[in-house]
Amino acid sequence: MKKPSQTATNLKELIKHAISDLEVTPAEYQQIMDAALDDGHLDKEEKSMLSQFHAMLSNGTIKRVKG
């Protein structure tokens, strides 16, 4: 099995933090987006994590709050 990229690992940690407190500030959101695009390539794991993250934002599981 292929090892996840370093950017996927960093992205996972940032998203886990947002999930743990069920909210994301504009700065945290930007940090997540920057981490996803850090290496200039979205791999399969990153796409999956971003899709799940955005689904949680859409359904209200994670709230966007002011920073």
Chimera marker file (.cmm) of the C-alpha trace (Angstrom):
<marker_set name="trace">
<marker id="1" x="0.000" y="0.000" z="0.000" r="1" g="1" b="0" radius="0.5"/>
<marker id="2" x="1.282" y="3.426" z="-0.932" r="1" g="1" b="0" radius="0.5"/>
<marker id="3" x="2.283" y="5.727" z="1.934" r="1" g="1" b="0" radius="0.5"/>
<marker id="4" x="0.305" y="9.007" z="2.117" r="1" g="1" b="0" radius="0.5"/>
<marker id="5" x="2.195" y="12.132" z="1.097" r="1" g="1" b="0" radius="0.5"/>
<marker id="6" x="3.507" y="14.525" z="3.740" r="1" g="1" b="0" radius="0.5"/>
<marker id="7" x="0.956" y="17.128" z="2.683" r="1" g="1" b="0" radius="0.5"/>
<marker id="8" x="-1.833" y="14.542" z="3.114" r="1" g="1" b="0" radius="0.5"/>
<marker id="9" x="-0.553" y="13.829" z="6.626" r="1" g="1" b="0" radius="0.5"/>
<marker id="10" x="-0.452" y="17.546" z="7.485" r="1" g="1" b="0" radius="0.5"/>
<marker id="11" x="-3.903" y="18.045" z="5.989" r="1" g="1" b="0" radius="0.5"/>
<marker id="12" x="-5.266" y="15.177" z="8.054" r="1" g="1" b="0" radius="0.5"/>
<marker id="13" x="-3.984" y="16.757" z="11.283" r="1" g="1" b="0" radius="0.5"/>
<marker id="14" x="-5.508" y="20.153" z="10.450" r="1" g="1" b="0" radius="0.5"/>
<marker id="15" x="-8.875" y="18.611" z="9.601" r="1" g="1" b="0" radius="0.5"/>
<marker id="16" x="-8.795" y="16.451" z="12.742" r="1" g="1" b="0" radius="0.5"/>
<marker id="17" x="-8.376" y="19.639" z="14.791" r="1" g="1" b="0" radius="0.5"/>
<marker id="18" x="-11.391" y="21.243" z="13.101" r="1" g="1" b="0" radius="0.5"/>
<marker id="19" x="-13.444" y="18.117" z="13.765" r="1" g="1" b="0" radius="0.5"/>
<marker id="20" x="-12.355" y="17.898" z="17.392" r="1" g="1" b="0" radius="0.5"/>
<marker id="21" x="-13.806" y="21.303" z="18.306" r="1" g="1" b="0" radius="0.5"/>
<marker id="22" x="-16.539" y="21.209" z="15.606" r="1" g="1" b="0" radius="0.5"/>
<marker id="23" x="-15.659" y="24.654" z="14.312" r="1" g="1" b="0" radius="0.5"/>
<marker id="24" x="-13.246" y="26.274" z="11.915" r="1" g="1" b="0" radius="0.5"/>
<marker id="25" x="-12.106" y="29.878" z="11.780" r="1" g="1" b="0" radius="0.5"/>
<marker id="26" x="-11.329" y="31.643" z="8.501" r="1" g="1" b="0" radius="0.5"/>
<marker id="27" x="-7.612" y="31.327" z="9.307" r="1" g="1" b="0" radius="0.5"/>
<marker id="28" x="-7.931" y="27.581" z="9.990" r="1" g="1" b="0" radius="0.5"/>
<marker id="29" x="-9.950" y="27.115" z="6.801" r="1" g="1" b="0" radius="0.5"/>
<marker id="30" x="-7.276" y="28.926" z="4.801" r="1" g="1" b="0" radius="0.5"/>
<marker id="31" x="-4.575" y="26.844" z="6.490" r="1" g="1" b="0" radius="0.5"/>
<marker id="32" x="-6.412" y="23.657" z="5.450" r="1" g="1" b="0" radius="0.5"/>
<marker id="33" x="-6.736" y="24.851" z="1.849" r="1" g="1" b="0" radius="0.5"/>
<marker id="34" x="-3.080" y="25.942" z="1.747" r="1" g="1" b="0" radius="0.5"/>
<marker id="35" x="-1.954" y="22.581" z="3.153" r="1" g="1" b="0" radius="0.5"/>
<marker id="36" x="-3.944" y="20.739" z="0.500" r="1" g="1" b="0" radius="0.5"/>
<marker id="37" x="-2.284" y="22.704" z="-2.288" r="1" g="1" b="0" radius="0.5"/>
<marker id="38" x="1.154" y="22.953" z="-0.658" r="1" g="1" b="0" radius="0.5"/>
<marker id="39" x="2.875" y="20.573" z="-3.056" r="1" g="1" b="0" radius="0.5"/>
<marker id="40" x="0.907" y="21.760" z="-6.087" r="1" g="1" b="0" radius="0.5"/>
<marker id="41" x="-0.863" y="18.423" z="-6.475" r="1" g="1" b="0" radius="0.5"/>
<marker id="42" x="-4.044" y="17.028" z="-4.909" r="1" g="1" b="0" radius="0.5"/>
<marker id="43" x="-3.587" y="13.299" z="-4.496" r="1" g="1" b="0" radius="0.5"/>
<marker id="44" x="-6.389" y="10.807" z="-3.922" r="1" g="1" b="0" radius="0.5"/>
<marker id="45" x="-6.157" y="10.962" z="-0.110" r="1" g="1" b="0" radius="0.5"/>
<marker id="46" x="-6.210" y="14.767" z="-0.078" r="1" g="1" b="0" radius="0.5"/>
<marker id="47" x="-9.239" y="14.884" z="-2.387" r="1" g="1" b="0" radius="0.5"/>
<marker id="48" x="-11.079" y="12.433" z="-0.163" r="1" g="1" b="0" radius="0.5"/>
<marker id="49" x="-10.278" y="14.351" z="3.024" r="1" g="1" b="0" radius="0.5"/>
<marker id="50" x="-11.303" y="17.673" z="1.495" r="1" g="1" b="0" radius="0.5"/>
<marker id="51" x="-14.536" y="16.162" z="0.216" r="1" g="1" b="0" radius="0.5"/>
<marker id="52" x="-15.421" y="14.831" z="3.673" r="1" g="1" b="0" radius="0.5"/>
<marker id="53" x="-14.401" y="18.136" z="5.302" r="1" g="1" b="0" radius="0.5"/>
<marker id="54" x="-16.596" y="20.148" z="2.934" r="1" g="1" b="0" radius="0.5"/>
<marker id="55" x="-19.493" y="17.721" z="3.464" r="1" g="1" b="0" radius="0.5"/>
<marker id="56" x="-19.223" y="18.294" z="7.224" r="1" g="1" b="0" radius="0.5"/>
<marker id="57" x="-19.253" y="22.050" z="6.639" r="1" g="1" b="0" radius="0.5"/>
<marker id="58" x="-22.278" y="21.742" z="4.345" r="1" g="1" b="0" radius="0.5"/>
<marker id="59" x="-24.324" y="19.608" z="6.710" r="1" g="1" b="0" radius="0.5"/>
<marker id="60" x="-23.458" y="21.703" z="9.767" r="1" g="1" b="0" radius="0.5"/>
<marker id="61" x="-21.326" y="19.157" z="11.592" r="1" g="1" b="0" radius="0.5"/>
<marker id="62" x="-18.476" y="21.682" z="11.538" r="1" g="1" b="0" radius="0.5"/>
<marker id="63" x="-19.413" y="25.336" z="11.901" r="1" g="1" b="0" radius="0.5"/>
<marker id="64" x="-17.522" y="28.207" z="10.307" r="1" g="1" b="0" radius="0.5"/>
<marker id="65" x="-16.915" y="30.844" z="12.975" r="1" g="1" b="0" radius="0.5"/>
<marker id="66" x="-15.347" y="34.280" z="12.997" r="1" g="1" b="0" radius="0.5"/>
<marker id="67" x="-11.667" y="34.354" z="13.896" r="1" g="1" b="0" radius="0.5"/>
<link id1="1" id2="2" r="1" g="1" b="0" radius="0.2"/>
<link id1="2" id2="3" r="1" g="1" b="0" radius="0.2"/>
<link id1="3" id2="4" r="1" g="1" b="0" radius="0.2"/>
<link id1="4" id2="5" r="1" g="1" b="0" radius="0.2"/>
<link id1="5" id2="6" r="1" g="1" b="0" radius="0.2"/>
<link id1="6" id2="7" r="1" g="1" b="0" radius="0.2"/>
<link id1="7" id2="8" r="1" g="1" b="0" radius="0.2"/>
<link id1="8" id2="9" r="1" g="1" b="0" radius="0.2"/>
<link id1="9" id2="10" r="1" g="1" b="0" radius="0.2"/>
<link id1="10" id2="11" r="1" g="1" b="0" radius="0.2"/>
<link id1="11" id2="12" r="1" g="1" b="0" radius="0.2"/>
<link id1="12" id2="13" r="1" g="1" b="0" radius="0.2"/>
<link id1="13" id2="14" r="1" g="1" b="0" radius="0.2"/>
<link id1="14" id2="15" r="1" g="1" b="0" radius="0.2"/>
<link id1="15" id2="16" r="1" g="1" b="0" radius="0.2"/>
<link id1="16" id2="17" r="1" g="1" b="0" radius="0.2"/>
<link id1="17" id2="18" r="1" g="1" b="0" radius="0.2"/>
<link id1="18" id2="19" r="1" g="1" b="0" radius="0.2"/>
<link id1="19" id2="20" r="1" g="1" b="0" radius="0.2"/>
<link id1="20" id2="21" r="1" g="1" b="0" radius="0.2"/>
<link id1="21" id2="22" r="1" g="1" b="0" radius="0.2"/>
<link id1="22" id2="23" r="1" g="1" b="0" radius="0.2"/>
<link id1="23" id2="24" r="1" g="1" b="0" radius="0.2"/>
<link id1="24" id2="25" r="1" g="1" b="0" radius="0.2"/>
<link id1="25" id2="26" r="1" g="1" b="0" radius="0.2"/>
<link id1="26" id2="27" r="1" g="1" b="0" radius="0.2"/>
<link id1="27" id2="28" r="1" g="1" b="0" radius="0.2"/>
<link id1="28" id2="29" r="1" g="1" b="0" radius="0.2"/>
<link id1="29" id2="30" r="1" g="1" b="0" radius="0.2"/>
<link id1="30" id2="31" r="1" g="1" b="0" radius="0.2"/>
<link id1="31" id2="32" r="1" g="1" b="0" radius="0.2"/>
<link id1="32" id2="33" r="1" g="1" b="0" radius="0.2"/>
<link id1="33" id2="34" r="1" g="1" b="0" radius="0.2"/>
<link id1="34" id2="35" r="1" g="1" b="0" radius="0.2"/>
<link id1="35" id2="36" r="1" g="1" b="0" radius="0.2"/>
<link id1="36" id2="37" r="1" g="1" b="0" radius="0.2"/>
<link id1="37" id2="38" r="1" g="1" b="0" radius="0.2"/>
<link id1="38" id2="39" r="1" g="1" b="0" radius="0.2"/>
<link id1="39" id2="40" r="1" g="1" b="0" radius="0.2"/>
<link id1="40" id2="41" r="1" g="1" b="0" radius="0.2"/>
<link id1="41" id2="42" r="1" g="1" b="0" radius="0.2"/>
<link id1="42" id2="43" r="1" g="1" b="0" radius="0.2"/>
<link id1="43" id2="44" r="1" g="1" b="0" radius="0.2"/>
<link id1="44" id2="45" r="1" g="1" b="0" radius="0.2"/>
<link id1="45" id2="46" r="1" g="1" b="0" radius="0.2"/>
<link id1="46" id2="47" r="1" g="1" b="0" radius="0.2"/>
<link id1="47" id2="48" r="1" g="1" b="0" radius="0.2"/>
<link id1="48" id2="49" r="1" g="1" b="0" radius="0.2"/>
<link id1="49" id2="50" r="1" g="1" b="0" radius="0.2"/>
<link id1="50" id2="51" r="1" g="1" b="0" radius="0.2"/>
<link id1="51" id2="52" r="1" g="1" b="0" radius="0.2"/>
<link id1="52" id2="53" r="1" g="1" b="0" radius="0.2"/>
<link id1="53" id2="54" r="1" g="1" b="0" radius="0.2"/>
<link id1="54" id2="55" r="1" g="1" b="0" radius="0.2"/>
<link id1="55" id2="56" r="1" g="1" b="0" radius="0.2"/>
<link id1="56" id2="57" r="1" g="1" b="0" radius="0.2"/>
<link id1="57" id2="58" r="1" g="1" b="0" radius="0.2"/>
<link id1="58" id2="59" r="1" g="1" b="0" radius="0.2"/>
<link id1="59" id2="60" r="1" g="1" b="0" radius="0.2"/>
<link id1="60" id2="61" r="1" g="1" b="0" radius="0.2"/>
<link id1="61" id2="62" r="1" g="1" b="0" radius="0.2"/>
<link id1="62" id2="63" r="1" g="1" b="0" radius="0.2"/>
<link id1="63" id2="64" r="1" g="1" b="0" radius="0.2"/>
<link id1="64" id2="65" r="1" g="1" b="0" radius="0.2"/>
<link id1="65" id2="66" r="1" g="1" b="0" radius="0.2"/>
<link id1="66" id2="67" r="1" g="1" b="0" radius="0.2"/>
</marker_set>
